[in-house]
């Protein structure tokens, strides 16, 4: 699986979890729209940071633990945000 596909899939899965997981759905939908966007962005950012942390620990090899890896991860983060928002708009 390519890094780009993994980032897009992660964004979609996160969107679907917030939309269909019963307890999470109720809590998330009771928030103001601006807070929903910030929480989703923070969740994606935490996912990216976790991937980078795993790469630096030697447990994950799709990004490198250096400046180039940070730039690659930023690119993947943007792809995940785009996929996440597309899934959010398409879900009922």
Secondary structure, DSSP 8 states (H G I E B T S, - for coil): --HHHHHHHHHHHHHHHHHHSHHHHHHHHTS-HHHHHHHHHHHHHHHHHHHHHHHHTTS--SS-SSHHHHHHHHHHHHHHHHHHHHHHHH--
